[in-house]
Amino acid sequence: MAVRVVIIGGSSGGLAVARELRHHLGADRALITVSATEPHFTFIPSLTRVATGTRGVDQISLDLAPALASQQVGFVQQRVVTIDPDRKLGVIGQGEYPYDFLVIATGHRSANEAVAGLGPFDGPGHSPMLVTGAVELASAVRALIKEPGPVVVGAAPGASCLGPSYELAFELDHLLCRRKLRHRVPISFVTPEPFLGHMGMGGAGKIRQVLEGAFEKRDISYPTSAAVTKITESAVESRGSGPVPSILSIIVPPLAGVPVVAGTPRLANLKGFIPVDSHCRQSSLDGVYAVGVAVALAPVEETAVAVNFPKTGHMTEQMALIAARDIVARLEGHEGQTAELSARCLLDMGDRGIYLAVDPVRPPRDRIPTVSEGRRWLLVKRAFERRNLWHARRGRSLPTSVGW
Ligand SMILES: Cc1cc2nc3c(=O)[nH]c(=O)nc-3n(C[C@H](O)[C@H](O)[C@H](O)COP(=O)(O)OP(=O)(O)OC[C@H]3O[C@@H](n4cnc5c(N)ncnc54)[C@H](O)[C@@H]3O)c2cc1C
């Protein structure tokens, strides 16, 4: 009888697990079902470009149903409302889906409530973390171009996804320069990090110097160890320092697990993230795996203001391969291989890019991180977006040596 695998999440993590499983197990050996809340896969790293108006959501999205059907993977566009690990059952919408293996790739819930006034829909602050937020931010950027004024970009205490806040600071600077408005828009970057480029992983090589140099060259001020507490129509307030004037405030929130994960007994930690072992198996529930942003990863160190460990797209893909190959190995009666996570990231600066490679992500590292800046990395990032979508449409795996 075919093994039943239910995958919750139709984004980078869930799709990579489905692809890898199907690569090893034909339709006669595995019945694979993916559930996602949206009908589309969206290439999330390009949401910053949606926010700055250089990309439309339709240009970075594809329909999941035909893409998965071509891989003989079932798709249910419904929210998983209950996970019952004792009965090995997922309740998706109205239907019950028994599983032998459950892979959870549900990403995050933005904990916007951590900062008073961080909207986007119920406060003046903006966040690029979801498609809806990026689209709403794009209209706020258009309003800024009509009526320029001070801008604050940054992250809240406890944030872990700091890359997009750097990208937005750079991309806005570039956009405003092109429009010859930059002199009318002071930009501040407020971050909980103890120094630029900490990124929740304790920094890496010369990334700090590269980012500080770039911010200084572009006249972006950067208060560090800042604990943003409140966003108003005219300022961003931080604990222990005066308000920074801002008519457009973009703050990356701390993340939490999605409700169905956070609400399932014994599945997740207090923040709603799932503790896993080196095979990406949930620590105590048989047959349950987690990959990507849904996984609990402890911070590397205590900092004056909390900064959490990053969970990048590249790391998500590595976790997906580990989990899928472990399932295949277990079906064959042995253990899957494990590997320490590395990260290769591409940072969009609007007119150029930064390539950062760290191996392993979590210090201490036995290899010197690579940090490189130049226009070529921007072109690589843009090409990667197209390549990622092309591969997602055809159910093909990306070589993990490519940066994200
Ligand atoms: C603005 C932004 C920019 C980024 N830029 C980069 C970058 O440049 N480089 C990089 O490496 N990483 C980047 N990242 C991080 C990267 O996008 C994530 O690591 C990656 O998206 C994680 O994939 P995931 O599958 O774990 O979760 P997600 O992409 O968040 O997907 C979660 C999936 O779960 C589904 N889901 C959630 N709850 C349920 C439910 N109850 N039932 C059914 N389905 C559910 C959703 O529909 C979705 O399909 C960025 C992140 C953001 C937000």
The ligand as an SDF file (V2000), in Angstrom:
LIG
                    3D

 53 58  0  0  0  0  0  0  0  0999 V2000
    9.7460   39.8960    2.7590 C   0  0  0  0  0  0  0  0  0  0  0  0
   10.6260   38.6940    2.8580 C   0  0  0  0  0  0  0  0  0  0  0  0
   11.8050   38.6460    2.1370 C   0  0  0  0  0  0  0  0  0  0  0  0
   12.6540   37.5370    2.2450 C   0  0  0  0  0  0  0  0  0  0  0  0
   13.8120   37.5300    1.5180 N   0  0  0  0  0  0  0  0  0  0  0  0
   14.6050   36.4460    1.5590 C   0  0  0  0  0  0  0  0  0  0  0  0
   15.7860   36.3960    0.7660 C   0  0  0  0  0  0  0  0  0  0  0  0
   16.1120   37.3290    0.0440 O   0  0  0  0  0  0  0  0  0  0  0  0
   16.5530   35.2720    0.8460 N   0  0  0  0  0  0  0  0  0  0  0  0
   16.2120   34.2180    1.6480 C   0  0  0  0  0  0  0  0  0  0  0  0
   16.9370   33.2220    1.6840 O   0  0  0  0  0  0  0  0  0  0  0  0
   15.0970   34.2350    2.4030 N   0  0  0  0  0  0  0  0  0  0  0  0
   14.2790   35.3210    2.3840 C   0  0  0  0  0  0  0  0  0  0  0  0
   13.1430   35.3500    3.1360 N   0  0  0  0  0  0  0  0  0  0  0  0
   12.8050   34.1560    3.9290 C   0  0  0  0  0  0  0  0  0  0  0  0
   12.1040   33.1040    3.0500 C   0  0  0  0  0  0  0  0  0  0  0  0
   11.0860   33.7200    2.3120 O   0  0  0  0  0  0  0  0  0  0  0  0
   11.5550   32.0150    3.9480 C   0  0  0  0  0  0  0  0  0  0  0  0
   12.6630   31.3330    4.5190 O   0  0  0  0  0  0  0  0  0  0  0  0
   10.7110   31.0130    3.1750 C   0  0  0  0  0  0  0  0  0  0  0  0
    9.6100   31.6410    2.5530 O   0  0  0  0  0  0  0  0  0  0  0  0
   10.2090   29.9910    4.1570 C   0  0  0  0  0  0  0  0  0  0  0  0
    9.3930   29.0780    3.5040 O   0  0  0  0  0  0  0  0  0  0  0  0
    8.3270   28.2100    4.3100 P   0  0  0  0  0  0  0  0  0  0  0  0
    7.8200   27.2270    3.3270 O   0  0  0  0  0  0  0  0  0  0  0  0
    8.9260   27.7280    5.5760 O   0  0  0  0  0  0  0  0  0  0  0  0
    7.1910   29.2540    4.7690 O   0  0  0  0  0  0  0  0  0  0  0  0
    6.3110   30.2910    3.9520 P   0  0  0  0  0  0  0  0  0  0  0  0
    6.9890   30.7340    2.7100 O   0  0  0  0  0  0  0  0  0  0  0  0
    5.9180   31.3270    4.9310 O   0  0  0  0  0  0  0  0  0  0  0  0
    5.0060   29.4700    3.5370 O   0  0  0  0  0  0  0  0  0  0  0  0
    4.0650   29.0060    4.4470 C   0  0  0  0  0  0  0  0  0  0  0  0
    3.0140   28.1840    3.7320 C   0  0  0  0  0  0  0  0  0  0  0  0
    2.1850   27.5800    4.7090 O   0  0  0  0  0  0  0  0  0  0  0  0
    0.8340   27.7340    4.3340 C   0  0  0  0  0  0  0  0  0  0  0  0
    0.0200   27.6800    5.5560 N   0  0  0  0  0  0  0  0  0  0  0  0
    0.1610   28.3850    6.6950 C   0  0  0  0  0  0  0  0  0  0  0  0
   -0.7680   28.0000    7.5950 N   0  0  0  0  0  0  0  0  0  0  0  0
   -1.5010   27.0250    7.0080 C   0  0  0  0  0  0  0  0  0  0  0  0
   -2.6120   26.2310    7.4210 C   0  0  0  0  0  0  0  0  0  0  0  0
   -3.1590   26.3340    8.6300 N   0  0  0  0  0  0  0  0  0  0  0  0
   -3.1150   25.3290    6.5400 N   0  0  0  0  0  0  0  0  0  0  0  0
   -2.5820   25.1740    5.3070 C   0  0  0  0  0  0  0  0  0  0  0  0
   -1.5250   25.8930    4.8620 N   0  0  0  0  0  0  0  0  0  0  0  0
   -1.0000   26.8020    5.6990 C   0  0  0  0  0  0  0  0  0  0  0  0
    0.7740   29.0530    3.5900 C   0  0  0  0  0  0  0  0  0  0  0  0
   -0.3580   29.0800    2.7580 O   0  0  0  0  0  0  0  0  0  0  0  0
    2.1010   28.9830    2.8070 C   0  0  0  0  0  0  0  0  0  0  0  0
    1.8780   28.2390    1.6220 O   0  0  0  0  0  0  0  0  0  0  0  0
   12.2980   36.4570    3.0740 C   0  0  0  0  0  0  0  0  0  0  0  0
   11.1100   36.5030    3.8200 C   0  0  0  0  0  0  0  0  0  0  0  0
   10.2800   37.5990    3.7030 C   0  0  0  0  0  0  0  0  0  0  0  0
    8.9920   37.6250    4.4990 C   0  0  0  0  0  0  0  0  0  0  0  0
  1  2  1  0
  2  3  1  0
  2 52  2  0
  3  4  2  0
  4  5  1  0
  4 50  1  0
  5  6  2  0
  6  7  1  0
  6 13  1  0
  7  8  2  0
  7  9  1  0
  9 10  1  0
 10 11  2  0
 10 12  1  0
 12 13  2  0
 13 14  1  0
 14 15  1  0
 14 50  1  0
 15 16  1  0
 16 17  1  0
 16 18  1  0
 18 19  1  0
 18 20  1  0
 20 21  1  0
 20 22  1  0
 22 23  1  0
 23 24  1  0
 24 25  2  0
 24 26  1  0
 24 27  1  0
 27 28  1  0
 28 29  2  0
 28 30  1  0
 28 31  1  0
 31 32  1  0
 32 33  1  0
 33 34  1  0
 33 48  1  0
 34 35  1  0
 35 36  1  0
 35 46  1  0
 36 37  1  0
 36 45  1  0
 37 38  2  0
 38 39  1  0
 39 40  1  0
 39 45  2  0
 40 41  1  0
 40 42  2  0
 42 43  1  0
 43 44  2  0
 44 45  1  0
 46 47  1  0
 46 48  1  0
 48 49  1  0
 50 51  2  0
 51 52  1  0
 52 53  1  0
M  END
$$$$
